[in-house]
Amino acid sequence: MSCDCDRQGRVDGDIDQQEMVPNMKSIVLVDGVVLNGPTTDAKAGEKFVEEAYKLIMEEVVLKATDINEKVCEWQPPEQLKQLLDLEMRDTGEPCDRLLKLCQDVIRFSVKTNHPRFFNQLYAGLDYYSLAARFMTEALNPSVYTYEVSPVFLLVEEAVLKKMIEFIGWKEGDGIFNPGGSVSNMYAMNLARYKYCPDIKEKGLFGLPRLILFTSAECHYSMKKAASFLGIGTQNVCFVETDGRGKMIPEELEKQIWQARKEGTTPFLVCATSGTTVLGAFDPLDEIADICERHGLWLHVDASWGGSALMSRKHRRLLHGIHRADSVAWNPHKMLMAGIQCCALLVKDKSDLLKKCYSAKASYLFQQDKFYDVSYDTGDKSIQCSRRPDAFKFWMTWKALGTLGLEERVNRALALSRYLVEEIKKREGFKLLMEPEYANICFWYIPPSLRKMEEGPEFWEKLNLVAPAIKERMMKKGSLMLGYQTHRGKVNFFRQVVISPQVSREDMDFLLDEIDLLGRDM
């Protein structure tokens, strides 16, 4: 039996169950299954959706900016399994039970929309993007051909065109992917295909040993992509960075020459605009010069930092990005388009993406259709089914305009600057370095350590502080903030400002709360 609101009482307007049973004389049976009429109780389903939507509005949307709500209600895994009743049974459960499950899911989920959720490189609630997601979930489209997804294909084309303009290209190509990691993998494979087109049909056999270069501060997806594509993680050369986490161009060129001397074949350089931990931006102009000299594909992973392009004040961070061959950019991060919303943008306009990835499935990409088949863009994706992720970004952009998106970036970075200045003023807080983006990395030093000499014992004890404070804040539910070790530095906090719902008061609260939770350590 399926979910049936009639179990809890008839809903006004419901069709009587007897009315749903077809005339016995007209029944058609196949393998004992009645084929007459629908078997889904549409009225019950509609009522459930209506009630679930009310719950979402009341418990998620309307409480999104309420600082009196908890960021999370922590439960250990085994306890949470019991609280959620995860078992799936032979018979369906009544609507009131399903709604209770929905309520529990909301209750025990992390409230990433909360103004004091600072744990990841995404946060906050964009109402226009949310409405767009409701719409696409209800329509359930797949973006591969114009015939099944006319609106969303045109929207994606328009959004990609605008993003290409912000990079500084006169023309280009692109596609939305399920994550920046996938965009980086696309770019790596595309660079290899450009170097050796035969690989698509003949595979890796007979190829020289291919080498790629990326920053020591790059995203871990670079290693994963190299492994997945058969390049091998040992063929990823990590270029040393300076004290701020930026790739050192001179070190890059040294490694390229060394690779050639060893008889290997360089084919790709992956620069980063906005590293995950420190928020560093590689010097793109100098790296592009090196790539041009050596004939290498330049990919820029701007998944995190790409949104600075929207700001006339801060786009200088990505100076030289127009010289890249490909760019990964995730609007679901700083621009809050909702996870996931990630684009790979390619300067090439010769259909390189399609040539690299197309399989020419005859049941989807027929060339004799009655419309312009150039709009059937799905064959340049490694996916078949693909979500209309560009739509939510388009809706936000339409609602706020370019100036509104620019203001979103400027405000986030202004709040970051405010927090940095407050950290400098407060006893017990110490910056790792002056940030250039929205990543603020700092230690909290409890009173018991403040007069201790900064030797091995000091750093050993300080290493335990951030994890302990994180545990306390999670169990209290007051805020969420990430921490990590990094390249020889003991555990420190990484605070990231994104959401426009965040205020100066939230910055003050963050520092006050850390001090409150850690002062007795």
C-alpha positions in Angstrom: 0.0 0.0 0.0 1.3 3.5 -0.9 1.2 6.7 1.1 -2.6 7.5 1.5 -3.8 10.5 3.3 -7.3 8.9 3.4 -6.0 6.8 6.3 -6.0 9.9 8.4 -9.4 11.1 7.1 -10.7 12.0 3.7 -9.4 15.1 2.1 -12.1 17.4 0.6 -12.6 16.7 -3.1 -11.0 13.2 -2.9 -12.4 10.7 -5.3 -14.1 7.8 -3.5 -12.1 4.6 -3.8 -15.0 2.9 -5.4 -15.0 5.5 -8.2 -11.4 4.5 -8.9 -12.3 0.9 -9.6 -13.0 0.3 -13.3 -16.1 -1.4 -14.6 -15.6 -5.2 -14.2 -16.7 -5.8 -17.8 -14.0 -3.5 -19.2 -11.1 -4.7 -17.1 -7.9 -5.6 -19.0 -5.5 -7.9 -17.2 -1.9 -8.7 -18.2 0.0 -11.1 -16.0 -2.6 -10.5 -13.4 -2.2 -6.8 -13.4 -5.2 -4.5 -14.0 -4.2 -2.0 -16.7 -7.3 0.2 -16.7 -6.9 3.7 -15.4 -4.2 5.1 -13.1 -3.4 3.3 -9.8 -1.7 6.3 -8.2 -3.9 8.2 -5.8 -3.1 11.7 -7.2 -5.2 13.5 -4.5 -3.2 11.9 -1.7 0.0 12.7 -3.4 -0.9 16.3 -4.0 -2.0 16.7 -0.4 1.4 15.2 0.8 3.3 17.6 -1.4 1.3 20.6 -0.1 1.9 19.6 3.5 5.6 18.9 2.9 5.9 22.3 1.2 4.4 24.0 4.3 6.9 22.2 6.5 9.8 23.3 4.3 8.6 26.9 4.5 8.0 26.9 8.2 11.0 24.9 9.4 13.7 25.8 6.8 12.9 29.0 4.8 11.3 31.1 7.5 13.9 30.1 10.1 16.9 30.5 7.8 18.0 33.8 9.2 17.0 33.3 12.8 20.1 33.4 14.9 18.2 32.0 17.8 17.9 28.7 16.0 20.7 26.1 16.3 23.0 25.6 13.4 22.9 21.9 14.1 21.5 19.4 16.6 24.3 17.0 17.0 23.6 13.3 17.4 26.2 10.4 17.1 25.6 8.2 14.1 24.2 5.1 15.9 21.8 7.3 17.9 20.7 9.2 14.8 20.0 5.9 13.0 17.4 5.1 15.7 15.9 8.6 15.7 15.3 8.6 11.9 13.8 5.2 11.5 15.7 4.4 8.3 14.2 1.0 7.7 12.3 0.5 4.4 9.4 -1.8 4.7 7.2 -4.0 2.4 4.2 -1.7 2.8 4.0 2.0 2.5 3.6 4.3 5.5 0.8 6.8 6.2 1.2 10.5 5.3 1.4 11.7 8.9 4.3 9.3 9.5 6.1 10.5 6.3 5.6 14.1 7.4 7.0 13.3 10.8 10.1 11.8 9.0 10.4 15.0 7.0 10.3 17.0 10.2 13.0 14.8 11.7 15.2 15.1 8.6 15.0 18.9 8.9 15.6 18.8 12.6 18.8 16.8 12.5 20.3 18.2 9.3 22.9 20.9 9.5 21.3 24.3 8.7 23.7 25.5 6.0 21.4 28.5 5.5 22.1 29.7 9.1 24.0 33.0 9.4 26.5 31.3 11.6 27.3 28.3 9.4 30.9 29.0 8.2 32.1 25.4 7.8 32.4 25.2 4.0 32.9 27.2 0.9 29.1 27.5 0.5 26.5 29.0 2.9 23.3 31.0 3.1 20.0 31.0 1.4 19.3 32.6 -2.0 15.5 32.7 -2.3 15.5 33.0 -6.1 17.8 30.1 -6.6 15.6 28.1 -4.2 12.5 28.9 -6.1 14.2 27.8 -9.3 15.2 24.5 -7.7 11.7 23.9 -6.6 10.6 24.4 -10.2 13.2 22.2 -11.8 12.6 19.4 -9.2 8.9 19.5 -10.1 9.5 19.6 -13.9 12.3 16.9 -13.6 14.0 17.8 -16.8 17.2 16.3 -18.3 19.4 18.7 -20.3 20.6 16.9 -23.3 18.4 17.7 -26.3 16.3 20.7 -27.2 13.2 18.6 -27.7 13.0 17.5 -24.1 14.5 20.6 -22.4 14.1 23.6 -24.7 13.9 26.3 -22.0 16.8 25.0 -19.9 19.2 24.5 -22.8 18.6 28.1 -23.9 19.1 29.3 -20.3 22.4 27.4 -20.1 23.6 28.9 -23.3 22.8 32.4 -22.1 24.5 31.9 -18.7 27.6 30.4 -20.3 27.9 33.2 -22.7 27.7 35.8 -19.9 30.3 33.9 -17.8 32.6 33.8 -20.8 32.3 37.5 -21.2 33.4 38.0 -17.5 36.5 35.9 -18.1 37.4 38.2 -20.9 37.0 36.0 -23.9 35.3 37.2 -27.1 33.8 33.7 -27.6 34.1 30.2 -26.2 32.2 27.1 -25.2 31.2 25.4 -21.9 29.0 23.1 -20.0 27.6 22.8 -16.5 28.9 19.8 -14.5 28.2 18.1 -11.2 31.0 19.7 -9.2 34.2 21.6 -9.7 36.1 18.3 -9.4 34.3 17.1 -12.5 35.1 20.3 -14.3 38.8 19.9 -13.5 38.7 16.3 -14.8 37.0 17.5 -18.0 39.7 20.1 -18.5 42.5 17.6 -17.9 41.0 15.1 -20.4 40.3 17.9 -22.9 44.0 19.1 -22.7 45.1 15.5 -23.3 42.7 15.1 -26.2 44.0 18.3 -27.7 47.6 17.1 -27.5 46.7 13.6 -28.8 43.3 13.3 -30.4 43.9 9.6 -31.2 43.5 8.7 -27.5 39.8 8.8 -27.8 39.7 5.7 -30.1 43.1 4.1 -29.5 43.4 4.6 -25.8 46.6 5.0 -23.8 48.6 2.4 -25.6 51.6 3.9 -27.4 51.4 7.3 -25.7 54.4 8.9 -24.2 54.5 9.5 -20.5 52.4 12.6 -20.0 53.1 15.0 -17.2 51.0 17.8 -15.8 51.9 20.6 -13.4 49.8 22.1 -10.6 50.2 24.1 -7.4 51.2 22.3 -4.2 48.1 24.1 -2.8 45.8 22.8 -5.5 42.5 21.0 -4.9 42.7 17.3 -4.3 40.6 16.7 -7.4 43.7 17.1 -9.5 45.2 13.9 -8.1 41.8 12.1 -8.4 41.4 13.2 -12.0 44.9 12.0 -12.9 44.1 8.7 -11.3 40.7 8.3 -12.9 42.0 9.2 -16.4 44.9 6.8 -16.3 47.5 9.5 -16.2 48.7 8.4 -12.8 49.2 10.4 -9.7 53.0 10.0 -10.0 52.8 12.1 -13.2 51.3 15.1 -11.3 54.1 17.5 -10.5 53.3 19.7 -7.6 55.0 23.1 -7.9 56.2 24.8 -4.8 54.3 27.9 -3.5 55.4 31.0 -1.7 54.5 31.9 1.9 51.0 33.0 0.8 50.2 29.8 -1.0 50.8 31.1 -4.6 52.5 29.0 -7.2 56.0 30.2 -7.9 56.4 30.7 -11.7 60.2 30.1 -11.7 59.7 26.8 -10.0 57.1 25.8 -12.6 59.4 26.5 -15.4 62.3 24.6 -13.7 60.0 21.5 -13.4 58.9 21.7 -17.0 62.5 21.8 -18.2 63.4 18.9 -15.8 60.4 16.8 -17.1 61.6 17.3 -20.7 65.1 16.4 -19.7 63.9 13.2 -18.3 62.1 12.3 -21.5 58.6 12.8 -20.3 55.9 14.9 -22.1 54.4 18.0 -20.4 50.9 18.8 -21.7 49.0 20.8 -19.0 49.4 23.4 -16.3 46.6 23.7 -13.7 46.7 27.1 -11.9 44.4 27.9 -9.0 42.4 31.1 -8.3 41.2 30.8 -4.8 42.9 27.8 -3.0 40.7 25.9 -0.6 42.4 26.6 2.6 44.3 29.9 2.3 42.3 31.5 -0.5 45.4 32.1 -2.6 45.4 33.2 -6.3 48.2 32.0 -8.5 50.0 34.7 -10.7 48.1 33.9 -14.0 49.9 36.2 -16.3 53.4 34.8 -15.5 52.1 31.3 -15.6 50.4 32.0 -19.0 53.8 33.3 -20.4 55.4 30.0 -19.4 52.6 27.9 -21.0 52.9 29.9 -24.2 56.6 29.3 -24.3 56.2 25.6 -23.8 53.0 25.1 -25.8 51.0 23.8 -22.8 47.3 24.0 -22.1 46.5 26.3 -19.2 43.6 25.4 -17.0 42.5 27.7 -14.1 40.6 26.1 -11.3 38.6 29.2 -10.2 35.9 27.1 -8.6 36.2 29.2 -5.4 37.7 32.4 -6.6 36.0 32.8 -10.0 33.2 34.8 -8.5 35.6 37.7 -7.8 35.3 38.4 -11.5 31.8 39.9 -10.8 33.4 42.6 -8.7 35.1 45.6 -10.4 37.0 46.1 -7.2 38.3 42.5 -6.7 38.5 41.1 -10.2 42.2 42.1 -10.2 42.8 38.9 -8.2 42.3 36.9 -11.4 44.4 39.2 -13.6 45.4 37.3 -16.7 42.6 34.7 -16.6 41.6 35.6 -20.1 44.8 33.9 -21.3 43.6 30.5 -19.9 42.4 27.7 -22.3 39.8 26.5 -19.8 38.3 27.7 -16.5 36.3 26.0 -13.7 33.9 28.3 -11.9 31.4 27.4 -9.3 28.5 29.9 -8.8 27.2 27.8 -5.9 30.0 29.1 -3.7 30.3 32.9 -3.3 27.3 33.6 -5.5 25.1 31.2 -3.6 23.4 29.6 -6.7 22.7 26.5 -4.7 24.6 23.2 -4.7 25.5 22.2 -7.2 26.1 24.8 -9.9 29.5 24.4 -11.6 30.7 25.4 -15.0 33.6 24.5 -17.2 34.4 27.2 -19.6 36.6 26.7 -22.7 38.2 29.3 -24.9 38.1 27.0 -28.0 35.2 27.5 -30.3 35.9 24.7 -32.7 33.6 22.2 -31.0 36.6 20.7 -29.1 34.3 19.7 -26.2 32.0 17.8 -28.5 34.8 16.2 -30.5 36.4 15.0 -27.2 33.3 13.6 -25.5 30.7 12.8 -28.2 29.4 9.3 -28.7 26.7 10.2 -31.3 23.9 8.1 -29.7 21.5 7.6 -32.5 18.4 7.5 -30.2 19.1 11.0 -28.8 21.2 13.0 -31.3 19.5 12.3 -34.6 20.8 14.7 -37.3 17.5 14.7 -39.3 15.3 16.3 -36.6 12.9 19.1 -37.6 14.8 21.8 -35.7 18.3 23.1 -35.4 20.2 20.2 -33.8 23.1 22.4 -32.8 21.0 23.0 -29.7 21.3 19.4 -28.7 24.3 20.1 -26.6 24.2 16.9 -24.4 26.8 15.1 -26.6 29.6 17.3 -25.3 29.0 16.0 -21.8 30.2 12.7 -20.3 26.8 12.4 -18.7 23.6 11.4 -20.4 21.0 12.6 -17.8 22.1 16.1 -16.7 20.4 18.5 -14.3 19.5 22.1 -15.4 22.0 23.6 -12.9 22.4 26.9 -14.9 18.7 27.7 -14.3 19.1 28.5 -10.6 22.0 30.8 -11.3 20.1 32.5 -14.1 17.2 33.1 -11.8 19.4 34.7 -9.2 21.2 36.8 -11.8 17.9 37.9 -13.2 16.6 38.9 -9.7 19.7 40.7 -8.5 21.3 41.8 -11.7 25.1 42.0 -12.2 25.3 44.9 -9.8 23.6 42.8 -7.1 26.0 39.9 -7.6 28.9 42.4 -7.4 27.6 43.8 -4.1 27.3 40.2 -2.8 31.0 39.7 -3.4 32.1 43.1 -2.1 30.1 42.7 1.1 31.5 39.3 1.8 35.1 40.5 1.4 34.3 43.7 3.5 33.0 41.5 6.3 36.1 39.4 6.0 38.3 42.5 6.4 36.3 43.5 9.5 36.9 40.1 11.0 40.6 40.3 10.3 40.9 43.7 12.1 38.9 42.3 15.1 41.2 39.3 15.3 44.2 41.6 15.5 42.6 43.5 18.4 41.7 40.6 20.5 44.0 38.8 23.0 44.3 35.1 22.3 43.7 35.3 18.5 46.5 35.1 16.0 46.3 35.3 12.2 48.3 32.9 10.1 48.6 35.6 7.4 46.8 38.5 5.9 44.1 37.1 3.6 43.5 38.4 0.1 40.1 36.7 -0.2 37.3 35.5 2.1 39.4 32.8 3.8 40.5 33.9 7.3 42.9 31.5 8.9 43.7 31.9 12.6 44.5 30.3 15.9 42.7 30.7 19.2 45.3 30.5 22.0 43.6 29.8 25.4 44.8 31.7 28.5 46.8 28.7 29.7 49.1 28.9 26.7 49.4 32.6 26.2 52.6 33.0 28.3 54.2 29.8 27.1 57.2 30.0 24.7 56.3 29.0 21.2 58.3 25.8 21.2 57.4 22.1 20.4 55.3 21.8 23.6 53.4 24.9 22.8 52.5 23.8 19.3 51.7 20.3 20.4 49.2 21.7 22.9 47.8 24.3 20.5 47.1 21.5 18.0 44.5 20.1 20.3 42.6 23.4 20.8 40.7 23.8 17.6 39.3 20.2 17.5 38.2 20.5 21.1 36.4 23.8 20.5 34.8 22.4 17.3 33.4 19.5 19.3 31.9 21.9 21.8 30.4 24.2 19.3 28.8 21.3 17.4 27.3 19.8 20.5 26.0 23.2 21.5 24.8 24.0 18.0 25.9 27.7 18.3 27.9 27.8 15.1 30.0 25.7 12.7 33.5 26.6 11.7 36.1 24.5 9.9 39.6 23.7 11.1 42.7 21.8 9.7 46.4 21.3 9.8 48.2 22.7 6.8 51.7 22.2 5.5 53.4 21.9 8.8 51.1 24.3 10.7 49.1 22.9 13.6 45.3 22.9 13.7 43.8 26.3 13.0 40.4 27.7 12.2 39.4 28.7 8.6 36.5 31.1 8.6 34.8 31.9 5.3 32.3 34.7 4.8 29.8 34.2 1.9 26.1 34.7 2.9 24.6 38.2 2.7 22.6 37.2 5.8 25.8 37.4 7.8 26.3 40.6 9.8 29.0 42.4 11.7 27.3 41.1 14.8 27.8 37.5 13.6 31.5 38.2 13.2 31.7 39.5 16.8 29.7 36.5 18.0 32.1 34.1 16.3 35.1 35.4 18.2 33.2 35.7 21.5 31.9 32.2 21.2 35.3 30.7 20.4 36.7 32.5 23.5 33.7 31.3 25.6 34.1 27.7 24.5 37.9 27.6 24.8 39.0 29.8 27.6 39.1 26.9 30.1 41.4 24.8 28.0 
